[in-house]
Amino acid sequence: MTEFANAMEVFKLLDKSNCRKCNEQTCLAFASRVFLGERSLNECPALSLEILEQYRGRQKKKQSSQEYRESFLAEEKEKIKAIDLEEAAKRSGGVFSGGRLTLRIFGKPFSLDRNGDMYADIHINPWIAAPVLGYVLRCQGVPLTGQWVPMRELKGGREKNALFVQRSEKSLKKIADTYTGLFEDLIVLFNGKEVENHYESDISLVLYPLPRLPLLICYWKADEAMESDLHLFFDSSADLNADIDIVYGIAAGIIVMFEKIALKHG
């Protein structure tokens, strides 16, 4: 069988209820992602086994997360070649010198040349590399407001919030609950800064994964009446200095690094 001709061909198979059980806002959004090979048809809980069997093999092969990251990273590097790095340095809060744009990632220098090649004294995992390139490409240079907001209040954040809570906030909470030295290590390793306790949290810590994209971590310790809790907040300018995919990608990349630290040192 041939692949689906377009997203509407997939959409016609769905019940159009927009039930959101697939974590997409609409059936049409789900159909579009199936057509692009980003989702599998069997991820729709409303489709019958007969339909799934009938259309087996019609959709594009779904990329692995590693394949997707590598493909996306290559695309972003090509875009870097077409921009003025000196101008980008001004927008993104970096410095341009010797043909390279240098940013501070967690306070440590990270350089980027005109070919999109990256240089740093710290290991940059693939989860961080692509969002950093995206940040350089899209940052508008809007000053920080100092107003902290959750992911769902950023432009496009409501659609990603459920996944963000599950994969970022809950994952980091689990680390914080079991790895007692987490916040002390974040201050030392990632140039974190403990700040006045926001939202009556027991611990409030600000990290700067990128110059114009700070992250506030608020942690509430468990007590006799309530279990522990943790939430992440962003400066309200985040959706102007980085689109929602970059914000999400940076947060997810940070959690991956924290998990590795916890496994090694916890």
N, C-alpha and C positions, 0 to 999 in steps of 0.2 A: 504494500500500500504506500501511496505517497504521503508526504507530510500535510498537515492542515494548510489550506491555501491562505487563510487569514484568521484573525481573532473571532470574527463573526461566525465562522463555521464551528468553532468551539462553543461560542455563546449559545448557539441554537440547541446544543445538547443539555444545557443547564436548566434548572427549574426557575431561574430569574427571581428567586425569593430574597436575594441579598442577605442571607442568614448570617454571614460573617464567620461561620464555623471554620472556614479555611484561613481566617485572619486577614482576608482582603475586605475592603469596604463594600465592593459590589461584585456581582457575578461577572460583569464585563471586565473589571480589573483582573479577576482571576483568569478569565478566558485569554486576556492579552498576555499574561505571564506564561500561560500554558503554551500559547502560540510561539512565544519567544524562547521557549525551552527552559524557563526559570522555575516553573512549577510542573507537577505531574498531574495528569487528568484524574488519577485515583485519589488525589488529595481533596476532591469534592465529596463530602459524605453523603450527598443526596443522589449521586449517580448509581444506577443499578449495576449489578455484575454483568448483565447482558450488554449494556452500553460499553462498559469498560473493556469487555472481551472483544466486542465488535470493532472498537477503535484502537485496540492494542497496536502499537508500532506506528501510529499516525503522527505523533508529536515528535518534535526535535529531541535529540538526546539531551538530557539534562546535564549541564556541566557540574562537575564536582566543585566544592567551594574553593579548592586550590586552583583549579583551572580557571574559575571565574576571576579570582584575585589576580592571577598572572595576566589574564587577558585584559582586565581593566587597568592594571598597572602599566602595561605596554601602551594602551591607548592614551593614558594621562601623560606618559613620557613624550609621546609624539606631539601632544598639544603644547608642552613646555617649550619645544623647539620654536614655536611660532610666536612666543610672547617676548616682551622686553623685560628681562630679569631685573634690571635696575629700577624700573617703574614698579614691578611686582614687589620688590623689597620695601618700597615706601608704603605700599598698601598693606602688606602682611606683617609689618613691624620687624622686618629684617634689615640686614646690612648688605650692600653690594660692594664687592671688592675682588680684584683679580679674576674677573669673569665668573664669579660664583655668588649666589645669594646665600647668606647664612642666617638661619633662624635659631632661636633658643627653644629647644624641646626639653621640657622639664629642667630648664635652666642650663642645659648643656648644648654646645654648638653643633649644628647640623647644617651641612652645606649642600648646595644643589647647583650643578652646572647647566649650560645651555642645552645639553643633550638629555637632561633629566636624570643624569647619574648622581647618586647620593653619596656623601662622605660624612662619617661621624665616628666619634670615639666609642659610642654606645651601640649595641646591637639594635637595629631597626627591624622589627618583625613585619611580615607582609601586611598584617592587619593595620599597621600604622603607616607604612610607606605610601600606599595609594591615597589615603585621606590627606596626608601631608602635601602631596602633589596637587590634589584637588583644592586644598586650602590656598596654595600659592596662585592657582589659576583663578579662583573665584572670590577671594577675600576682597571686600569693598573698602577696607580701611576705616570702618566706622568706629569711633571711640567707644570704649567700654562704658556702660551705663551704671554699673555697680548694683543693678537690680537683678536678683536671682530668680529664675523661673524654671519649672520642670519641663521635661522634654515635650509634653503634650501641649504646652503653650507656645512653642515655636512653630513657625510656618511649616506645615507638613508633618509636624510631630505627632499629631493625634493618631494618624494612621500607623505610625511605628511604635507608639507608646507601649502597647501590650507586649510586643516582642522585646522592647527595650527593658521593661520592668523585669521580664523573665530572665533575659540573658545577661543583663548588666547589673541592675540593682540587687536582685535576689542572689546572683552569683557572688557579688562583692560582699553582701551581708553574710553569706555562708562562710566566706573567707575570714571576715572580721570576727565572727562568732567563735571560730576555732583557732585562729592565728592571733594570739594576744598581742604580739609585737608589731602587727600590721601598720598601725598608724605612725608609730615611732620610726619604722623603717621607711615609710613613704616620705616622711619629712627629710630623712637623711639621704635616701637614694634618689628621690625625685624632686628635691628642692620644694617640698610642700611647706605650707605656712598655716599654722594653727591660728584661727581667727575667733572673734567673739561668737559664742554659741548661737547660731541662727536657729530659728524655729524651736527654741528651747531644747536643742539636741545636747547630748553629753559631750560629743566631739564634733567640731566643725573644722574642716581642713580644705584649703584651696590649693589646687595644683594648676600648673600652666603647661599643658601638653603642647600648646602653641601660643604665641604672643597675644593674639586677640581672641583666644578661645579658652578662657579659664574654666575650671570645673570645681564645683563646691560639693564636698562629700559631707553629709550630715548623718551621724550615727547615734542612735538611742540605745543605751545598754539595757539589758533585761533586768527586771526587778520582780518582786513577789507578785505584783498585779498584772504586769504586761511582759510580753516577750520582746526581744530586741527588734530594732527596725533600722533601715538604712535607705536614704534617698539621695539621688544625684541632681544637681541643679546647674544651670548654665546662665551666663550673662544674657540679658534680654536682646543683646545685639548679635547673638550667635548665628541666627538665621540670615543675617546680612553678611557676616564675615566668613560664613561657611554654610552651604546648603545642608538640609537635614540629613542627607546620606553621609556627608562628611562628619557631621556632629555625631551621628550614630556610630560611624566607623571608628572614629577616634575613641569613643567611650568603650566600644567592644574590644579594640586593640589594647587599651589600658587594662581591662579586666584579664585578658589573656596573659599579659605580662605579670600582673599581680598573682594570678593562679600559679605561674611557674615559680615565682619567688616564694610563695607559701609552701609549695611542694618541696622546694630546696632547703628553705630555712625554717619552715614551721615545725 
